[in-house]
């Protein structure tokens, strides 16, 4: 099975949490530009960054992307 990054959902996660990109930048080790790069698909966040953001926002790191599964066969 191969797992690939899909669309970044960080913007939606922030909206649900009542936060803006600037709020996340002020509370994390990332700049607004870096956060914008993740949101707009120019870069993928590292696992460490995803964990940091999930602690700040109060969600699971897996929620930041649509995940694409290739070659997955469901057991019957």
NORKAGI-V807969 format. One record per backbone hydrogen bond with DSSP energy under -0.5 kcal/mol. NH is the residue of the N-H (numbers start at 1). CO is the residue of the C=O. If there is no record, write none. Layout:
NH;CO / NH;CO
//
This chain:
2;70 / 4;68 / 6;66 / 9;64 / 10;64 / 13;9 / 14;10 / 15;11 / 16;12 / 17;13 / 18;14 / 18;15 / 19;14 / 24;20 / 25;21 / 26;22 / 27;23 / 28;24 / 35;31 / 36;32 / 37;33 / 38;34 / 39;35 / 40;36 / 41;38 / 42;37 / 43;37 / 50;46 / 51;47 / 52;48 / 53;49 / 54;50 / 55;51 / 56;52 / 57;53 / 58;54 / 59;54 / 63;60 / 64;61 / 65;62 / 66;7 / 67;65 / 68;4 / 69;67 / 70;2 / 70;68 / 74;72
//
